């Protein structure tokens, strides 16, 4: 692939990424509007036409790795494992 073709592909990629970011921001704004309505009406679930939307509290538990590492560094070191991945970026 020539330099010109690569440049064109990278520009196309950047344009598509910008479109995705714009669409995601618009989707988040719509979600925020729906959440605000649900909070205002006190509803955890709503049936609208063929859609069911939910905005409910979900409780979960997570292991505090940072605190465990701080208080049990030796034990933490026994069980920590490194992984290797590739990261693609365009600057």
Chimera marker file (.cmm) of the C-alpha trace (Angstrom):
<marker_set name="trace">
<marker id="1" x="0.000" y="0.000" z="0.000" r="1" g="1" b="0" radius="0.5"/>
<marker id="2" x="1.427" y="3.392" z="-0.962" r="1" g="1" b="0" radius="0.5"/>
<marker id="3" x="1.917" y="6.304" z="1.423" r="1" g="1" b="0" radius="0.5"/>
<marker id="4" x="-0.987" y="8.142" z="-0.206" r="1" g="1" b="0" radius="0.5"/>
<marker id="5" x="-3.278" y="5.135" z="0.228" r="1" g="1" b="0" radius="0.5"/>
<marker id="6" x="-2.220" y="4.773" z="3.858" r="1" g="1" b="0" radius="0.5"/>
<marker id="7" x="-2.819" y="8.466" z="4.500" r="1" g="1" b="0" radius="0.5"/>
<marker id="8" x="-6.278" y="8.197" z="2.922" r="1" g="1" b="0" radius="0.5"/>
<marker id="9" x="-7.119" y="5.145" z="5.063" r="1" g="1" b="0" radius="0.5"/>
<marker id="10" x="-5.949" y="6.885" z="8.256" r="1" g="1" b="0" radius="0.5"/>
<marker id="11" x="-7.999" y="10.007" z="7.420" r="1" g="1" b="0" radius="0.5"/>
<marker id="12" x="-11.038" y="7.810" z="6.761" r="1" g="1" b="0" radius="0.5"/>
<marker id="13" x="-10.473" y="6.036" z="10.072" r="1" g="1" b="0" radius="0.5"/>
<marker id="14" x="-10.229" y="9.360" z="11.943" r="1" g="1" b="0" radius="0.5"/>
<marker id="15" x="-13.450" y="10.610" z="10.302" r="1" g="1" b="0" radius="0.5"/>
<marker id="16" x="-15.304" y="7.428" z="11.231" r="1" g="1" b="0" radius="0.5"/>
<marker id="17" x="-14.003" y="7.615" z="14.800" r="1" g="1" b="0" radius="0.5"/>
<marker id="18" x="-15.267" y="11.210" z="15.024" r="1" g="1" b="0" radius="0.5"/>
<marker id="19" x="-18.700" y="10.087" z="13.763" r="1" g="1" b="0" radius="0.5"/>
<marker id="20" x="-18.767" y="7.308" z="16.341" r="1" g="1" b="0" radius="0.5"/>
<marker id="21" x="-17.877" y="9.729" z="19.142" r="1" g="1" b="0" radius="0.5"/>
<marker id="22" x="-20.621" y="12.107" z="18.027" r="1" g="1" b="0" radius="0.5"/>
<marker id="23" x="-23.189" y="9.295" z="17.844" r="1" g="1" b="0" radius="0.5"/>
<marker id="24" x="-22.143" y="7.976" z="21.268" r="1" g="1" b="0" radius="0.5"/>
<marker id="25" x="-22.488" y="11.459" z="22.779" r="1" g="1" b="0" radius="0.5"/>
<marker id="26" x="-25.972" y="11.805" z="21.262" r="1" g="1" b="0" radius="0.5"/>
<marker id="27" x="-26.961" y="8.351" z="22.549" r="1" g="1" b="0" radius="0.5"/>
<marker id="28" x="-25.708" y="9.229" z="26.054" r="1" g="1" b="0" radius="0.5"/>
<marker id="29" x="-27.723" y="12.466" z="25.984" r="1" g="1" b="0" radius="0.5"/>
<marker id="30" x="-30.883" y="10.510" z="25.109" r="1" g="1" b="0" radius="0.5"/>
<marker id="31" x="-30.148" y="7.966" z="27.857" r="1" g="1" b="0" radius="0.5"/>
<marker id="32" x="-29.694" y="10.822" z="30.341" r="1" g="1" b="0" radius="0.5"/>
<marker id="33" x="-33.075" y="12.270" z="29.339" r="1" g="1" b="0" radius="0.5"/>
<marker id="34" x="-34.766" y="8.897" z="29.837" r="1" g="1" b="0" radius="0.5"/>
<marker id="35" x="-33.023" y="8.369" z="33.194" r="1" g="1" b="0" radius="0.5"/>
<marker id="36" x="-34.085" y="11.830" z="34.356" r="1" g="1" b="0" radius="0.5"/>
<marker id="37" x="-37.694" y="11.068" z="33.412" r="1" g="1" b="0" radius="0.5"/>
<marker id="38" x="-37.573" y="7.782" z="35.304" r="1" g="1" b="0" radius="0.5"/>
<marker id="39" x="-36.108" y="9.447" z="38.388" r="1" g="1" b="0" radius="0.5"/>
<marker id="40" x="-38.707" y="12.211" z="38.167" r="1" g="1" b="0" radius="0.5"/>
<marker id="41" x="-41.563" y="9.698" z="37.978" r="1" g="1" b="0" radius="0.5"/>
<marker id="42" x="-39.985" y="7.306" z="40.497" r="1" g="1" b="0" radius="0.5"/>
<marker id="43" x="-40.122" y="4.414" z="38.037" r="1" g="1" b="0" radius="0.5"/>
<marker id="44" x="-37.546" y="1.625" z="37.925" r="1" g="1" b="0" radius="0.5"/>
<marker id="45" x="-39.141" y="0.161" z="34.809" r="1" g="1" b="0" radius="0.5"/>
<marker id="46" x="-41.338" y="1.523" z="32.035" r="1" g="1" b="0" radius="0.5"/>
<marker id="47" x="-43.120" y="-0.160" z="29.120" r="1" g="1" b="0" radius="0.5"/>
<marker id="48" x="-43.176" y="2.168" z="26.134" r="1" g="1" b="0" radius="0.5"/>
<marker id="49" x="-44.773" y="0.706" z="22.985" r="1" g="1" b="0" radius="0.5"/>
<marker id="50" x="-42.747" y="-2.463" z="22.273" r="1" g="1" b="0" radius="0.5"/>
<marker id="51" x="-39.851" y="-1.346" z="24.507" r="1" g="1" b="0" radius="0.5"/>
<marker id="52" x="-39.140" y="-1.965" z="28.157" r="1" g="1" b="0" radius="0.5"/>
<marker id="53" x="-36.660" y="0.404" z="29.781" r="1" g="1" b="0" radius="0.5"/>
<marker id="54" x="-35.145" y="-0.100" z="33.202" r="1" g="1" b="0" radius="0.5"/>
<marker id="55" x="-33.135" y="2.154" z="35.451" r="1" g="1" b="0" radius="0.5"/>
<marker id="56" x="-32.758" y="0.311" z="38.709" r="1" g="1" b="0" radius="0.5"/>
<marker id="57" x="-30.203" y="0.162" z="41.488" r="1" g="1" b="0" radius="0.5"/>
<marker id="58" x="-27.888" y="-2.820" z="41.153" r="1" g="1" b="0" radius="0.5"/>
<marker id="59" x="-25.689" y="-3.835" z="44.055" r="1" g="1" b="0" radius="0.5"/>
<marker id="60" x="-22.414" y="-5.620" z="43.503" r="1" g="1" b="0" radius="0.5"/>
<marker id="61" x="-19.305" y="-6.522" z="45.436" r="1" g="1" b="0" radius="0.5"/>
<marker id="62" x="-15.767" y="-6.052" z="44.195" r="1" g="1" b="0" radius="0.5"/>
<marker id="63" x="-12.459" y="-7.172" z="45.583" r="1" g="1" b="0" radius="0.5"/>
<marker id="64" x="-10.312" y="-4.208" z="46.656" r="1" g="1" b="0" radius="0.5"/>
<marker id="65" x="-7.053" y="-5.181" z="44.989" r="1" g="1" b="0" radius="0.5"/>
<marker id="66" x="-5.231" y="-1.994" z="45.973" r="1" g="1" b="0" radius="0.5"/>
<marker id="67" x="-6.012" y="-2.406" z="49.677" r="1" g="1" b="0" radius="0.5"/>
<marker id="68" x="-5.119" y="-6.109" z="49.591" r="1" g="1" b="0" radius="0.5"/>
<marker id="69" x="-1.830" y="-5.355" z="47.856" r="1" g="1" b="0" radius="0.5"/>
<marker id="70" x="-1.036" y="-2.688" z="50.450" r="1" g="1" b="0" radius="0.5"/>
<marker id="71" x="-1.691" y="-4.933" z="53.458" r="1" g="1" b="0" radius="0.5"/>
<marker id="72" x="-0.570" y="-8.298" z="51.999" r="1" g="1" b="0" radius="0.5"/>
<marker id="73" x="2.110" y="-7.451" z="49.428" r="1" g="1" b="0" radius="0.5"/>
<marker id="74" x="3.849" y="-10.861" z="49.628" r="1" g="1" b="0" radius="0.5"/>
<marker id="75" x="0.646" y="-12.816" z="49.179" r="1" g="1" b="0" radius="0.5"/>
<marker id="76" x="-0.439" y="-10.508" z="46.380" r="1" g="1" b="0" radius="0.5"/>
<marker id="77" x="2.882" y="-11.061" z="44.581" r="1" g="1" b="0" radius="0.5"/>
<marker id="78" x="2.326" y="-14.832" z="44.674" r="1" g="1" b="0" radius="0.5"/>
<marker id="79" x="-0.908" y="-14.559" z="42.713" r="1" g="1" b="0" radius="0.5"/>
<marker id="80" x="-0.358" y="-11.630" z="40.378" r="1" g="1" b="0" radius="0.5"/>
<marker id="81" x="0.264" y="-12.523" z="36.761" r="1" g="1" b="0" radius="0.5"/>
<marker id="82" x="1.353" y="-10.401" z="33.859" r="1" g="1" b="0" radius="0.5"/>
<marker id="83" x="-0.346" y="-10.422" z="30.494" r="1" g="1" b="0" radius="0.5"/>
<marker id="84" x="0.797" y="-9.093" z="27.177" r="1" g="1" b="0" radius="0.5"/>
<marker id="85" x="-1.454" y="-7.472" z="24.597" r="1" g="1" b="0" radius="0.5"/>
<marker id="86" x="-1.069" y="-5.247" z="21.556" r="1" g="1" b="0" radius="0.5"/>
<marker id="87" x="-2.540" y="-1.763" z="21.479" r="1" g="1" b="0" radius="0.5"/>
<marker id="88" x="-3.350" y="0.017" z="18.219" r="1" g="1" b="0" radius="0.5"/>
<marker id="89" x="-3.419" y="3.828" z="18.165" r="1" g="1" b="0" radius="0.5"/>
<marker id="90" x="-3.326" y="6.634" z="15.663" r="1" g="1" b="0" radius="0.5"/>
<marker id="91" x="-2.041" y="10.012" z="16.795" r="1" g="1" b="0" radius="0.5"/>
<link id1="1" id2="2" r="1" g="1" b="0" radius="0.2"/>
<link id1="2" id2="3" r="1" g="1" b="0" radius="0.2"/>
<link id1="3" id2="4" r="1" g="1" b="0" radius="0.2"/>
<link id1="4" id2="5" r="1" g="1" b="0" radius="0.2"/>
<link id1="5" id2="6" r="1" g="1" b="0" radius="0.2"/>
<link id1="6" id2="7" r="1" g="1" b="0" radius="0.2"/>
<link id1="7" id2="8" r="1" g="1" b="0" radius="0.2"/>
<link id1="8" id2="9" r="1" g="1" b="0" radius="0.2"/>
<link id1="9" id2="10" r="1" g="1" b="0" radius="0.2"/>
<link id1="10" id2="11" r="1" g="1" b="0" radius="0.2"/>
<link id1="11" id2="12" r="1" g="1" b="0" radius="0.2"/>
<link id1="12" id2="13" r="1" g="1" b="0" radius="0.2"/>
<link id1="13" id2="14" r="1" g="1" b="0" radius="0.2"/>
<link id1="14" id2="15" r="1" g="1" b="0" radius="0.2"/>
<link id1="15" id2="16" r="1" g="1" b="0" radius="0.2"/>
<link id1="16" id2="17" r="1" g="1" b="0" radius="0.2"/>
<link id1="17" id2="18" r="1" g="1" b="0" radius="0.2"/>
<link id1="18" id2="19" r="1" g="1" b="0" radius="0.2"/>
<link id1="19" id2="20" r="1" g="1" b="0" radius="0.2"/>
<link id1="20" id2="21" r="1" g="1" b="0" radius="0.2"/>
<link id1="21" id2="22" r="1" g="1" b="0" radius="0.2"/>
<link id1="22" id2="23" r="1" g="1" b="0" radius="0.2"/>
<link id1="23" id2="24" r="1" g="1" b="0" radius="0.2"/>
<link id1="24" id2="25" r="1" g="1" b="0" radius="0.2"/>
<link id1="25" id2="26" r="1" g="1" b="0" radius="0.2"/>
<link id1="26" id2="27" r="1" g="1" b="0" radius="0.2"/>
<link id1="27" id2="28" r="1" g="1" b="0" radius="0.2"/>
<link id1="28" id2="29" r="1" g="1" b="0" radius="0.2"/>
<link id1="29" id2="30" r="1" g="1" b="0" radius="0.2"/>
<link id1="30" id2="31" r="1" g="1" b="0" radius="0.2"/>
<link id1="31" id2="32" r="1" g="1" b="0" radius="0.2"/>
<link id1="32" id2="33" r="1" g="1" b="0" radius="0.2"/>
<link id1="33" id2="34" r="1" g="1" b="0" radius="0.2"/>
<link id1="34" id2="35" r="1" g="1" b="0" radius="0.2"/>
<link id1="35" id2="36" r="1" g="1" b="0" radius="0.2"/>
<link id1="36" id2="37" r="1" g="1" b="0" radius="0.2"/>
<link id1="37" id2="38" r="1" g="1" b="0" radius="0.2"/>
<link id1="38" id2="39" r="1" g="1" b="0" radius="0.2"/>
<link id1="39" id2="40" r="1" g="1" b="0" radius="0.2"/>
<link id1="40" id2="41" r="1" g="1" b="0" radius="0.2"/>
<link id1="41" id2="42" r="1" g="1" b="0" radius="0.2"/>
<link id1="42" id2="43" r="1" g="1" b="0" radius="0.2"/>
<link id1="43" id2="44" r="1" g="1" b="0" radius="0.2"/>
<link id1="44" id2="45" r="1" g="1" b="0" radius="0.2"/>
<link id1="45" id2="46" r="1" g="1" b="0" radius="0.2"/>
<link id1="46" id2="47" r="1" g="1" b="0" radius="0.2"/>
<link id1="47" id2="48" r="1" g="1" b="0" radius="0.2"/>
<link id1="48" id2="49" r="1" g="1" b="0" radius="0.2"/>
<link id1="49" id2="50" r="1" g="1" b="0" radius="0.2"/>
<link id1="50" id2="51" r="1" g="1" b="0" radius="0.2"/>
<link id1="51" id2="52" r="1" g="1" b="0" radius="0.2"/>
<link id1="52" id2="53" r="1" g="1" b="0" radius="0.2"/>
<link id1="53" id2="54" r="1" g="1" b="0" radius="0.2"/>
<link id1="54" id2="55" r="1" g="1" b="0" radius="0.2"/>
<link id1="55" id2="56" r="1" g="1" b="0" radius="0.2"/>
<link id1="56" id2="57" r="1" g="1" b="0" radius="0.2"/>
<link id1="57" id2="58" r="1" g="1" b="0" radius="0.2"/>
<link id1="58" id2="59" r="1" g="1" b="0" radius="0.2"/>
<link id1="59" id2="60" r="1" g="1" b="0" radius="0.2"/>
<link id1="60" id2="61" r="1" g="1" b="0" radius="0.2"/>
<link id1="61" id2="62" r="1" g="1" b="0" radius="0.2"/>
<link id1="62" id2="63" r="1" g="1" b="0" radius="0.2"/>
<link id1="63" id2="64" r="1" g="1" b="0" radius="0.2"/>
<link id1="64" id2="65" r="1" g="1" b="0" radius="0.2"/>
<link id1="65" id2="66" r="1" g="1" b="0" radius="0.2"/>
<link id1="66" id2="67" r="1" g="1" b="0" radius="0.2"/>
<link id1="67" id2="68" r="1" g="1" b="0" radius="0.2"/>
<link id1="68" id2="69" r="1" g="1" b="0" radius="0.2"/>
<link id1="69" id2="70" r="1" g="1" b="0" radius="0.2"/>
<link id1="70" id2="71" r="1" g="1" b="0" radius="0.2"/>
<link id1="71" id2="72" r="1" g="1" b="0" radius="0.2"/>
<link id1="72" id2="73" r="1" g="1" b="0" radius="0.2"/>
<link id1="73" id2="74" r="1" g="1" b="0" radius="0.2"/>
<link id1="74" id2="75" r="1" g="1" b="0" radius="0.2"/>
<link id1="75" id2="76" r="1" g="1" b="0" radius="0.2"/>
<link id1="76" id2="77" r="1" g="1" b="0" radius="0.2"/>
<link id1="77" id2="78" r="1" g="1" b="0" radius="0.2"/>
<link id1="78" id2="79" r="1" g="1" b="0" radius="0.2"/>
<link id1="79" id2="80" r="1" g="1" b="0" radius="0.2"/>
<link id1="80" id2="81" r="1" g="1" b="0" radius="0.2"/>
<link id1="81" id2="82" r="1" g="1" b="0" radius="0.2"/>
<link id1="82" id2="83" r="1" g="1" b="0" radius="0.2"/>
<link id1="83" id2="84" r="1" g="1" b="0" radius="0.2"/>
<link id1="84" id2="85" r="1" g="1" b="0" radius="0.2"/>
<link id1="85" id2="86" r="1" g="1" b="0" radius="0.2"/>
<link id1="86" id2="87" r="1" g="1" b="0" radius="0.2"/>
<link id1="87" id2="88" r="1" g="1" b="0" radius="0.2"/>
<link id1="88" id2="89" r="1" g="1" b="0" radius="0.2"/>
<link id1="89" id2="90" r="1" g="1" b="0" radius="0.2"/>
<link id1="90" id2="91" r="1" g="1" b="0" radius="0.2"/>
</marker_set>
